[in-house]
């Protein structure tokens, strides 16, 4: 059986934490920033943890071991 390849797009966009959660960057950060408040933009700049519902799909694309 051939090995499963890591999804190239996913490895650029997601990181796994030490406890196995998936970190991602916020949407709405690249353009139309004038109308967003500085506080809003500051919070969008920080990573967030994906919801538990979406994590299994991303972990599969990253080739993470299932527990």
C-alpha positions as CSV (number, residue, x, y, z in Angstrom):
1,X,0.0,0.0,0.0
2,X,1.5,3.4,-0.9
3,X,1.9,6.0,1.8
4,X,-0.7,8.8,2.0
5,X,0.7,12.2,1.0
6,X,0.3,15.3,3.1
7,X,-2.1,17.8,1.5
8,X,0.2,20.7,0.3
9,X,-2.5,23.4,0.9
10,X,-3.3,22.1,4.4
11,X,0.3,22.0,5.6
12,X,0.7,25.7,4.6
13,X,-2.4,26.8,6.5
14,X,-2.7,24.6,9.6
15,X,-0.5,23.6,12.5
16,X,-1.0,21.0,15.2
17,X,-0.6,21.9,18.8
18,X,1.2,19.7,21.3
19,X,-2.2,18.3,22.5
20,X,-3.4,17.6,19.0
21,X,-5.6,20.6,18.4
22,X,-5.5,22.3,15.0
23,X,-4.4,26.0,14.8
24,X,-5.4,28.2,11.9
25,X,-5.5,31.8,10.9
26,X,-8.6,33.9,10.9
27,X,-10.4,34.8,7.7
28,X,-11.1,38.4,6.6
29,X,-7.5,39.6,7.2
30,X,-6.2,40.4,3.8
31,X,-8.2,43.3,2.3
32,X,-11.0,45.8,3.0
33,X,-9.2,46.6,6.3
34,X,-10.1,50.4,6.5
35,X,-13.6,49.8,7.8
36,X,-12.5,47.3,10.4
37,X,-11.6,48.7,13.8
38,X,-8.0,48.4,15.1
39,X,-9.1,46.1,17.9
40,X,-10.9,43.8,15.4
41,X,-7.8,43.6,13.2
42,X,-5.6,43.0,16.1
43,X,-7.7,40.0,17.3
44,X,-7.9,38.6,13.7
45,X,-4.1,38.6,13.6
46,X,-3.9,35.9,16.3
47,X,-4.3,32.2,15.5
48,X,-7.4,30.4,16.7
49,X,-8.2,26.7,17.3
50,X,-10.5,25.1,14.8
51,X,-13.8,23.7,16.1
52,X,-13.8,20.0,17.1
53,X,-16.2,19.3,14.2
54,X,-13.6,20.5,11.6
55,X,-10.5,19.0,13.2
56,X,-10.7,15.4,12.0
57,X,-10.9,16.4,8.3
58,X,-7.8,18.7,8.6
59,X,-5.9,16.1,10.6
60,X,-6.5,13.6,7.8
61,X,-5.1,16.0,5.3
62,X,-2.1,16.6,7.5
63,X,-1.5,12.9,7.9
64,X,-1.8,13.0,11.7
65,X,-2.1,9.8,13.6
66,X,-5.5,8.9,14.9
67,X,-6.0,8.4,18.6
